[in-house]
Amino acid sequence: MRRAGLEPRDLTDPDRRVPLIRYLELLELCADLLADPQFGLKFGAQYEPRHAGVVGNIALASRTIGEAFEAIGRYLPTMVDATVHGMEVSDGIVFAYSYYIDPLMMSYRQKADWAIAFACNLMRAGLGDPRWTPQQVLLPQLPDETPTQRRSRAEIMGDNIRVGHPWAGIRFDAALLKRLMATSDAMIEALMRHYGELRLAALPEQRGEIEQLRREIARVLVKGEGGIEHLAKATGTSVRTLQRRLKDAGVNYSDLQNDVRKTLALNLLENETLALAEIAFSLGYSEVSAFNHAFRRWVGQSPGDYRRLRAARLKSDATKKSEPPAK
């Protein structure tokens, strides 16, 4: 815990917020100490949704599966500022996914496994079926695994795993969204939603305003809707009111959108299986050349050069880590 930058009071105070990066660092340290690259997967598989504070308890008490996932999206900011939760329905299939809007989240390998395992746990609890697995699991990348590790993953996620998707998520039959939660409790849901709204209102106002807008910008970008009018619609306000809010916060839409795009680009470039064209499209660019130009403006080099230099640096760091200490 000390190595992850956590203190005892971080655990003893149930209302205390800590940076998500500390938690992700803790998962990585545990994986290293146990020499188990699947630590995040196994930990997530036994992590009960009720332990996830407001988010988990509202989701469990929700009336239906669909309302449970909607609750996660609404109340997630009470736990973390840097994560976006999304849900899309197309051709009778739900895609529930999450991604990060903080560049510090890069290179943490355990986060996607933990998030998928947690989502599967919520579905199992809600359906009352401890053996449920999604129709498909999508992961940005997957390390080489032994046959035993692959079996362990299949037991938790199912055997239909697709690698190389920009965002980690699960796909399942949309009919399940209307299924009543086996854990539904109207009184607990009402109480927890009231508490959740208080927690949302108690977030630092200025920082909360900007983080909320960053999350919404990320949502509209991922959906291919980059204009300020789409952001205004997503936030339930007019373009003029939104522009005034941005001005009061000391930012403008273009700068904030570019900042979110840069952050998402850095995270997506971490996934070496994604082509630059896929990344450009995921960020709302219709041409790879436009993405290349913007990235060079942000970072000072092309996305291809950035990815190659980063891979070389990681390889060098891994080599140094494996060398025996000098005597």
VOBALUM-908725 format. One record per residue (C-alpha): residue in three letters; y, x, z. Coordinates in steps of 0.2 Angstrom, whole numbers, plus 5000, padded with zeros to 4 digits. Example, Ala and Ser with C-alpha at 12.3 -4.5 7.8 and 13.67 -1.06 7.14 Angstrom:
REM residues 2
ALA497850625039/SER499550685036/
***
This chain:
REM residues 327
MET500050005000/ARG501250145004/ARG500850224987/ALA501350054979/GLY502950054988/LEU502449905000/GLU502749895018/PRO501849795032/ARG503249665033/ASP502949625014/LEU501349545020/THR501749465036/ASP503249365030/PRO502649225019/ASP504349195011/ARG504649375007/ARG504849414989/VAL504349584982/PRO504549654965/LEU503149614953/ILE502949794948/ARG502449834966/TYR500949714965/LEU500449774948/GLU500549954954/LEU499449904969/LEU498149834956/GLU498150004946/LEU497950104962/CYS496550004968/ALA495650024951/ASP495950214951/LEU495350234969/LEU493750134966/ALA493550204949/ASP493350034942/PRO494349984927/GLN493849804929/PHE494649784947/GLY495949664941/LEU494649554932/LYS493549554948/PHE494949524960/GLY495749384949/ALA494049304948/GLN493949284967/TYR495749244970/GLU495949064975/PRO497448974967/ARG498048914984/HIS498449094989/ALA499749094975/GLY501049014987/VAL502048864980/VAL501448894962/GLY499548884966/ASN499748744979/ILE500748624967/ALA499548664953/LEU498048614964/ALA498848454970/SER499448404953/ARG498748244946/THR498148314930/ILE497648474922/GLY499148464910/GLU500348434925/ALA499548584934/PHE500048704920/GLU501748624918/ALA502048654937/ILE501548834935/GLY502848854921/ARG504248774932/TYR503948854948/LEU503349024943/PRO505149094946/THR504949064965/MET503649204964/VAL504149324950/ASP505649344939/ALA504849444925/THR503549324919/VAL503549184907/HIS502149054906/GLY501948954890/MET500848814884/GLU500648754866/VAL499548624859/SER498948624841/ASP497548544832/GLY496848474848/ILE496748654856/VAL497848714870/PHE498448894871/ALA499048934889/TYR499749104890/SER500949224899/TYR501949374895/TYR503249494903/ILE505149504900/ASP505349664910/PRO505049834902/LEU504449904918/MET502849794916/MET502249914902/SER500650014904/TYR499949914918/ARG498149874912/GLN497549764926/LYS498849624924/ALA498149534909/ASP496349524916/TRP497049464933/ALA498149334925/ILE496649264914/ALA495449264928/PHE496749164939/ALA496949034925/CYS495149014924/ASN495048994942/LEU496348854942/MET495348764928/ARG493748774938/ALA494548714954/GLY495348574944/LEU493848514934/GLY492648544949/ASP491548654938/PRO491348834945/ARG490448884929/TRP491848834917/THR492448954904/PRO493748934890/GLN493348914872/GLN494249074869/VAL495149214878/LEU496549314869/LEU496949484876/PRO498249614869/GLN496949754870/LEU495249794879/PRO494549964884/ASP492850024879/GLU491649944891/THR489849974895/PRO488549834892/THR488549794911/GLN490449784911/ARG490449674896/ARG489149554905/SER490349554920/ARG491849504909/ALA490849364900/GLU490349294916/ILE492149264921/MET492949244904/GLY491549184893/ASP490949274878/ASN492249224865/ILE493549354868/ARG494849404854/VAL495749564856/GLY497449604847/HIS498449454851/PRO500249484857/TRP500049374873/ALA498649364885/GLY498049184886/ILE496649054885/ARG496148914873/PHE495348754878/ASP495048574872/ALA496748484873/ALA495848324880/LEU495648414896/LEU497548404899/LYS497348224904/ARG495848254915/LEU496248214933/MET496248364945/ALA494748364957/THR495948444970/SER497348314967/ASP498348254982/ALA499948154979/MET500648184997/ILE500348374996/GLU501048384978/ALA502648284984/LEU502948404999/MET502548564989/ARG503748504974/HIS505148474987/TYR504848644994/GLY504748724977/GLU506448644972/LEU507148714988/ARG506448894984/LEU507148884966/ALA508848834973/ALA508848974985/LEU508549104972/PRO510049224970/GLU511249124960/GLN512049244948/ARG510349344945/GLY509449184945/GLU510549114931/ILE510349264920/GLU508449274923/GLN508249094919/LEU509149114903/ARG508149274899/ARG506549174901/GLU507149034890/ILE507749154877/ALA506049234877/ARG505249064875/VAL506249014860/LEU506049184852/VAL504149174854/LYS504149004846/GLY505249074831/GLU506848984836/GLY508149114839/GLY509749024838/ILE510948974852/GLU510748794848/HIS508848804852/LEU509248894868/ALA510448754872/LYS509148624868/ALA507848714879/THR509048714894/GLY509648534892/THR511448574888/SER512648584874/VAL513048744865/ARG514848744871/THR514248724890/LEU513048864887/GLN514248984880/ARG515448944895/ARG513948984907/LEU513649144898/LYS515449194898/ASP515549154917/ALA514049274919/GLY514949414910/VAL513749414895/ASN513649344877/TYR512149264869/SER511949404856/ASP511849544868/LEU510649444880/GLN509549394865/ASN509449584859/ASP509049634877/VAL507549514878/ARG506949564861/LYS507049744865/THR506049714881/LEU504749614872/ALA504649744858/LEU504349884870/ASN502949784878/LEU502149734862/LEU502149914855/GLU501049964870/ASN499649864861/GLU499149984847/THR498049854839/LEU499649754834/ALA500349794817/LEU502249814816/ALA502349664805/GLU501449554819/ILE502649624832/ALA504249584821/PHE503549404817/SER503249374836/LEU505049424840/GLY505749304827/TYR506149434813/SER505649374795/GLU505649554789/VAL504949714796/SER506449804790/ALA507649704801/PHE506549734816/ASN506549924812/HIS508449924810/ALA508649834827/PHE507349944836/ARG508150104830/ARG509850034836/TRP509150004853/VAL508050154856/GLY508650284843/GLN507050294834/SER505950184823/PRO504550084831/GLY503250184822/ASP503950344829/TYR504150274846/ARG502350214847/ARG501650384840/LEU502650484853/ARG502150374867/ALA500350384862/ALA500450574862/ARG501350574879/LEU499950464887/LYS498650574879/SER499450734886/ASP499650654903/ALA497850594904/THR497250774899/LYS498350844913/LYS497650724925/SER495850764921/GLU496150954923/PRO495451024940/PRO496851084952/ALA497351264951/LYS496751374966/
***
